[in-house]
Amino acid sequence: MLASPYVCAALTRTLVAHAQGCGLPVNLLLQRAGMEPAQLHGQSRIGAAQVEQLLRECEAAGAGHEFGCELVPGMATHSLQGLNILLDSAATVGDSLECFIRYLPLVTNCLLVSLEASSLHLRRYQQQPHHYMLDAVVLSLVRNIARRAGRMPAQVFTQVSVLPQQAAGRWLQGWGVAVVSGPWLSLQLAPGALELALPGANAFLHQGMLRQWQGAGLAEVREDSLHLARHWLAAGDQPIERIAERLGYRQPSNFIRAFRKQFGVTPKQFRLSGLQPA
């Protein structure tokens, strides 16, 4: 069974704070979305369906088309602050993106992220996130990755693919980045961008933050990822080694061992059995 889509409370608090700053009736919107204010406290997870409904209620209440684009400063300052320290202190852009892919599920699992060659792909998990969220995600990524590398966005990204309903295209073009329409978010990095050294690299700080994030719900995230692996294995369009890599396992043997411990069969046996994930 695939884990239910969720958004962490910290990110949801950022959405609510931005809605409040836009003059929207936050308490009424929360009520219509079936959310209690208490859900916003601490480090809890909130069902993605509730968060999506909250964003739809914001839209219905008069939030502008670029609401998600305007969310970006709040996302970087508040909801992703701890993760940003980890990413900023990595040695290279490539190392930073590896950490982002590995630990994003502690923030939300609504997007599946993969780095293929020099393209960063963000696909939906079980449902398409609201375009406000997609705008905030793509602009945050482009801005923050370029900032970490000490470059302008157009020097790090040659092209970004966005969905037709998104408003981020105009913002990206204003940064000099080429924009095309596509079925999912895709960020094409410039040649050599993954090897760029980060000016803020700090091995001691990075290792300390890495230990902190490794201990933050890692067992639960690993279990979720193994259930996701069954989904990909059943689809049959990816080698087992690639699935292991996408889930953050440095060695396929470690993925195989964890999968067998969780489900009693190896990934290959599961695929050959023709079973479908429950």
N, C-alpha and C positions, 0 to 999 in steps of 0.2 A: 504494500500500500504506500503510495506517495504521500509525503508529508504535506499537510495543508499549507497553502501560501500564507505568509505572515509578513508583518512589518514591525520592527522593534518600536517600543514606546518612545524612545528618544527621537526617532525620525518622525513619528506621528505628532509628538509635541511641537516639532518644528513646523509641520504643516498647520497645526492649530494656531500657533503664534503668528504665522504669516497671515492666515485668514483674519485673525483679530486685528492685525495691523492694517489690513485692507478695509476695515470697518464692517466686516461681515458678522452676523449674529451667531457667534461661535456656539453658545450653549444650545441654541435651537438646532443648529446644524448637527451637533453631536447627538442630540436626541433623535433627530430624523435618521441618522446613520446607525442608530441602535448602540451607541457607545456611551459608557459611563465615564465621567471625569476621572474616577479612580483608576481606570485602565491606563491612563497616561503617565502614571507615576512609576518610578523605578525602572527596571530593565526587562519588564515583561514583553511578551509578544502579543500583537494584536492581529486578529484575522484580516487578511488582505481584503476580503469582501467588504468588511466594515470600513476600511480605509478608502477603498474605491468608492463606496457609497458616500463617504464624507466629501471626497473630491467632486463627485457629481452634484452633491448638495451645494458645494461652494460655487460650482459653475451655474447652477440654477439660481443661486442667490445674487448673481451679478459679478462673479470673479471674471476678470478679463481673460482674453485668449492667451495672454502671455503670463498668466498667474504662475505657471510652473517655471518659466524662465526667471521670474523675479524671486523665486525661492532659493536660488543658488547661493547667495551670500549666507543665508541662514543655515543651509545644509552644511556648508563648510565650517561655519563657526560653532555650531552647536551639535547637531546629531552625529556628525562623523569626526568630531574633534580627536578622539582617542585613536581612531583608525588612521587619520591623517598624520599623526605623529609617527606611527609605525611606517607609513608609506614614505613620508618625507625623509626619514633617516636611512632608507635603503641605499645601497651603493650605486645602482643604476636604474634607469627607467624600467628595464626588463624585470629586475628584482622587485621593484615597487609594484609592478602589475601582477607578478606572481602572488605577492602577499594580498593584493586587492581581491584577486580571484578566489584565493583560499579562504579569506575571512569575511567576504561580503555576506555569506549566509548567516552571520551573527547579527547583521543589520536587517537584511531582508532576503528571502529566497524567491521573490517574484520575478527575478531575472536570472537566466542562466548565462554566465559569462565565460567566454573561451578566447584564448589567444592563438590564432592560427596564422603561421608565418608572421607577417607584420600587421595583421588585422585583428582588432579587438571586437568581437561579436557579442551582442547582448540580445538574447532571444527570450521570449516569454516562457514562464514556467507552466502554469496550468490555464492562465487567462491573460488577456492583454492588459497591462497596466494602463490607467488613465493617462491621457496625453500630457496632463500637468506633471505627472511623475516622470514620464519619459523625457520631457524637456529638461527638468531639473537634473536628471541623471546624466544626460549627454553633455550638457553645458558644464556641469561640475567636473566631469571627467576631463573634457578638453582643457578647461581652465586650469585645473589642479595639476594635470600631468605636465602641461607647458610650464607652469610656475615652478614645479619641482626641478625641471630641467634647466630653468633659467633662460627659456626661449619664448618667442612669440608663438601663439597657437599655430599660425600658418607655417612655422619652421618645424613643427613637430608632426603635424597632420597634413597629409596631402588631400584627403577627401573624407567626408563624413556622410553616411547614408542615414536618413531619418524617415519616419513614417509620414504619409501625406498630411495627417491631421495635426502634426506638431507645429509649434510656432518657433522652435529653436533655430530653424534654417536662417532666418533673417539675422539673428544674433551671431551665428557662426560666420555668415558671410561678412558681417561687420568686422569680424576678427581676421578676415582674409582667408578663411577656410572654404574650399570648394564643397558644395552641398549637392547631393543627389537624393532622389526618392527611392526607397526600397522597402522590402517586406519586414525588415527588422533593423535595429540600430547596428551600425558597423563603422568603426573608426579605423581608417587606414593611416598607419604611421609612416613617416618619411623614412627613406633608407638610412640605416644606422641609428635611428632614434632609440631603439631598445638598448643600445650600448652606451648611450649618453650617461656620463657620470652626474650624479645629483650633487649640487653645491652644498646641500644640507646633510650629506651623508655623515653618519656617526655610528660606527660599528657597535660601540658600547651601549648607546641608547637604543639602537635597533634591536640588539639581542635582548635587552631588558623588556622592551615593549613586545617583542616576539613571545617571550615566555608568558607575559600577561595575557596575550590574546590566545595563546595555545591552551591556557588553562580556563578560558572563558567559555564554558559550554561546549568544549571540544568533543566530548563523548556524544552529546546529543547531535551535534552537527555531523559527526562521522556516521552515526546511524542513519540520519536523513540522507546523506550522500550515498550510502549503500543501497537504500531503497530506490534512489534515483538511478543508480547503476543498473538495477534490474530493468527499469523502464528502457534505458538505452540498449541494454543487451537484447531485450525482446524486439526492439526496432531493427536490430541486425545490420545497421549501416555504418558501424564504427568498429575498428579493431579493439580488442580488449586492452591492448597497450595504450591506445588513445583515450579510452574511457578512464583508465587509471590515471593518466596524466591530467585529464580535465578535472578530476576529483582531488588533485593535489598530492597524489602518491608519487614519490620520486622513483620508486622501484615497482614495476608491475607485480613482483612477487609479494610485496607487502599488501597490495590491493587484493590479490588472490587469497592470501591468508586471512585477511579481515572479512572478505566476502564469505569464505567457507565457514569461518567461525560464526558469522551472523545467520547464515541460511542453510548450512550443512552440506552444500555442494559448491564446486568451483564455478567461476563465471562461465567457463567453457561448457561445463555440464549443464548449467542452467540454460544457456543458449541452445545447446543441442537438444534439450528436452522439449523445446517448443512451448514451454510454459509462459504464461502472461502474468505480469505483476498483479497481485490482488489489489 
